[in-house]
């Protein structure tokens, strides 16, 4: 199987291999290409002010970009920097969520393309990432982890963060608002 850099399948990170991807669709968790989507922060969110933004109910609705903006960016990314995903997961834009690597509920930049990527819906990928985002927000707001540590965990390896921070209660309390 030939795939692009940045796709995580099971416990193996596959390297760049030239050619066309196989038609098989992996169902394991997928990471963004860190060279293209390293994450970006909202400069208005700091550890000192989290109670007035990320820890405030429904705050993300005040900073969420429009669907017009995210759909346009998703189309551009699928045609260029994430073209390899199309060969693996299909060309239909509805098969992807334009996701914030560092979610809004963790103080991620709402509109910076370095923080947005077309995350395939395949398997439980988007759902699992929503769960870890909410778990990290809970920990930030309860003082169990710093904002900076949560941002680093999600941007560096959201799959490892899921394995480290998610508990059974988090699986029931998903806030996909982030």
Secondary structure as UniProt FT lines:
FT   TURN            5..6
FT   STRAND          8..9
FT   TURN            10..11
FT   STRAND          12..13
FT   TURN            34..36
FT   TURN            43..44
FT   HELIX           47..52
FT   TURN            53..55
FT   TURN            57..58
FT   HELIX           59..62
FT   HELIX           67..79
FT   TURN            80..82
FT   HELIX           83..89
FT   HELIX           93..95
FT   STRAND          96..100
FT   HELIX           104..106
FT   HELIX           113..115
FT   STRAND          116..120
FT   TURN            123..124
FT   HELIX           125..142
FT   HELIX           147..165
FT   HELIX           168..172
//
